[in-house]
């Protein structure tokens, strides 16, 4: 065997040995990280109404997931952590990950409510997509309120959202409304007048009538306590 061949074999064995040692080192390092214990929780917030703070997130995970601090980081289910947070109501989207120093990180985007429904005992919020979630004692959002018991129809909250959004875009202070058992809406005007709109879904048709009342009827007559816009192309006023 010539010297060139011997040098080639020695070089190949050296490279193979280094690869084995490097692989073993990486595996050992990875196993070392995996065996580390989770030592803390770090919560990041990325927009939305501040319903939950870091303490509330920690309490929620301890209640629904169980103890995670002190557990091996490779035993913590990040998918389960995200499931719990996403199902909490005010959380729109969450992401969880663990770093090698044993910190469990969660990033949350919370929902932006546009309406609050309240029946005198229970209530809930809804966002612009019609997603409903419960009221929370830690924070109350400054949004319009609909008083009364809502009907069971799933599409009703989103129809109310559209009605209120349309009115506010037109400059109407739709901050307080009432609904009856039939799902009919009454807008409470700035001077306490009741404006009966009926079931939501026709606000584009009703708004010109509302303009007509304030711009033509009130100046030529007086302000009424009840304005009924429930019927098509009619304005029924009562003292």
Protein Blocks (a to p, Z undefined) as FASTA:
>chain_A
ZZklmmmmmmmmmmmmmmmmmmmmmmmmmmmmmmpccfbdcdddeedjdfbcfklmmmmm
mmmnopfehpafklpcfklmmmmmmmnopambdcddddfkopacddddddddfbdcdehj
accdddfkopacdddfkbccdddddedjddfbfklmmmmmmmmmmmmmnopacfbccddf
kopacdddfkopacdebjahilmmmmmmmmmmmmmmmmmmccdfbdcfkbghiacddZZ
